[in-house]
């Protein structure tokens, strides 16, 4: 495990270097703006992955009532929110270059903002309950209910109205519209960001558990 | 079927009837909700009136305003479903009597009826005061029904979830808005299509799918949300 963490740093450095140096900028985009796909989409993927992990650990908490599962779910939501905000920032950068405005209420842009609000509400809910056991139970129920709503924000809402958002990955054709170098760097970035998420999750959840055990002494 | 608890439908209807009787006795939630809806409607119509917008801009603005009024009017009354049981000390008896899923279904049914009462005042008032003409009345009616059902189910579930949390009224709006945002966005889109004269087939299908998913989620998680 430790060796994987040590390898993550050079791996991510290689992905970032390749993102700027290897694939040609995609046609139909202004300047080098298409390179944002190597950071924006992995951020969106990582935040969605984090919310799915939060739902899985919430379910595990409800089944086993082990505080560790609640701590992992809580950490996953926090990290998911971090990557969600990074998705919005990188998307906004792209919008400013391509569409001349930082924010244009594109359906996909707006639905991702609402997804961030959906999980920010999880933190508000936790903060409103004092009893740790009840807090864990209510937060788990909310995280599972949010997981039911999440597909409507990620997959459905952006398709109800027309969108300017490029559809290189999620599209009606069901194909990834990228050349080979772009595809290689893109999937490399997805793997790297996923590894980064797992590392952050392990760090944060263990720190939360340590503080709980410290409080219990 | 669990004979000790009677049939599911009987239990659901009994809870809805109990809430309706209690509400008709007190009338606080109904009066507060309808008063809020009337005030919001008066404010909106005073602010923009029927002719305050160019004709082409009216349908999108009207569709959004209608659902904002409906959402906030509902948010003043629907969250009381479980909080009232906690305040009056009847929650424990109810927990011992019926499974949480049936209690939630009964309360959601009452909340849906309450929403229809809000809509019965708001939608015609909106049409008169803002000169909003629905090109597809059937489309608008179906949207209000499907949107109202989802709003009632999710609000009831969140009411169970936040019944014993601190600052629950503020908390309810904070957690309800993101969870209901796909429903509200789709309902606004469906209303827009209905105002423009077309039947909102696609948005209605999305609304019905949301309603189904939310109903299953709420029913399955009811016992966890309302555990002692």
Interface residues (C-beta under 8 A of the other chain):
Chain A: X62 X110 X111 X114 X117 X118 X120 X121 X124 X125 X128 X129 X130 X134 X137 X138 X140 X141 X142 X144 X145 X146 X148 X149 X152 X153 X156 X157 X160 X161
Chain B: X157 X161 X162 X164 X165 X166 X167 X168 X171 X174 X175 X177 X178 X179 X181 X182 X185 X186 X189 X202 X203 X206 X209 X210 X213 X214 X216 X217 X218 X221 X224 X225 X227
